[in-house]
Amino acid sequence: MKRITLILATLLLSTIAVKADEQQPIYIVDGIETPFDVVRQIVATDIESLTVVRDPAAIAQYNVNGDTSNGIIVISLRAED
């Protein structure tokens, strides 16, 4: 299961990098709104979980500023050893 999650995270981040010219979703990494340039530098093996939030009610709980029409990507990183 972790391998599948890793593959999906890698594919998602790669797809986001390709679509950099389009309107981006809002990224939240470990609870902090994070610019796309920083998200692109995350190594897939450092990701504990990745959630795509599209439901307006779910988006509202994050209290973010900006255009949320493309959803929010919530990334939790693995704790450092």
C-alpha positions as CSV (number, residue, x, y, z in Angstrom):
1,M,0.0,0.0,0.0
2,K,2.8,2.5,0.8
3,R,4.4,1.7,-2.6
4,I,1.1,2.6,-4.3
5,T,0.9,5.8,-2.3
6,L,4.4,6.7,-3.2
7,I,3.8,6.1,-6.9
8,L,0.6,8.2,-6.9
9,A,2.3,11.0,-5.0
10,T,5.1,11.0,-7.6
11,L,2.7,11.0,-10.5
12,L,0.6,13.8,-8.9
13,L,3.6,16.0,-8.3
14,S,4.9,15.4,-11.8
15,T,1.6,16.3,-13.3
16,I,1.4,19.5,-11.3
17,A,4.9,20.4,-12.5
18,V,3.8,20.0,-16.1
19,K,0.7,22.2,-15.6
20,A,2.6,25.0,-13.9
21,D,1.3,27.6,-16.4
22,E,-2.3,26.8,-15.5
23,Q,-4.3,27.9,-12.4
24,Q,-2.9,25.9,-9.5
25,P,-4.7,24.4,-6.5
26,I,-3.7,25.7,-3.1
27,Y,-1.0,23.6,-1.4
28,I,-0.9,22.9,2.4
29,V,2.2,21.1,3.6
30,D,2.1,20.1,7.3
31,G,-0.6,22.6,8.0
32,I,1.0,25.6,6.3
33,E,0.0,27.1,3.0
34,T,3.0,26.6,0.8
35,P,4.0,28.1,-2.6
36,F,4.1,25.7,-5.6
37,D,7.9,26.3,-6.1
38,V,8.5,24.8,-2.6
39,V,6.0,21.9,-3.2
40,R,7.9,21.0,-6.4
41,Q,11.0,20.4,-4.4
42,I,9.4,17.8,-2.1
43,V,10.9,14.3,-2.6
44,A,8.1,11.8,-2.9
45,T,9.6,9.4,-0.4
46,D,9.3,12.2,2.2
47,I,5.5,12.2,1.8
48,E,3.5,10.4,4.5
49,S,0.1,11.2,3.0
50,L,-1.4,13.3,0.2
51,T,-5.1,14.3,0.0
52,V,-6.9,16.2,-2.8
53,V,-9.8,18.3,-1.4
54,R,-12.4,19.4,-3.8
55,D,-15.6,19.6,-1.8
56,P,-16.5,23.2,-0.9
57,A,-17.5,22.3,2.7
58,A,-14.1,20.5,3.2
59,I,-12.2,23.4,1.6
60,A,-13.9,25.8,4.1
61,Q,-12.2,24.1,7.1
62,Y,-8.8,25.0,5.8
63,N,-9.5,28.8,6.0
64,V,-7.2,29.6,3.1
65,N,-7.0,32.8,1.0
66,G,-7.1,32.8,-2.7
67,D,-8.9,30.9,-5.5
68,T,-9.9,27.5,-4.3
69,S,-11.8,26.5,-7.5
70,N,-9.0,24.0,-8.3
71,G,-9.2,22.5,-4.8
72,I,-6.6,22.1,-2.1
73,I,-3.8,19.5,-2.0
74,V,-2.9,18.6,1.6
75,I,0.5,17.0,2.1
76,S,1.8,15.5,5.3
77,L,5.5,14.8,5.4
78,R,7.1,12.0,7.3
79,A,8.5,12.9,10.7
80,E,12.3,13.2,10.6
81,D,14.2,10.5,12.5
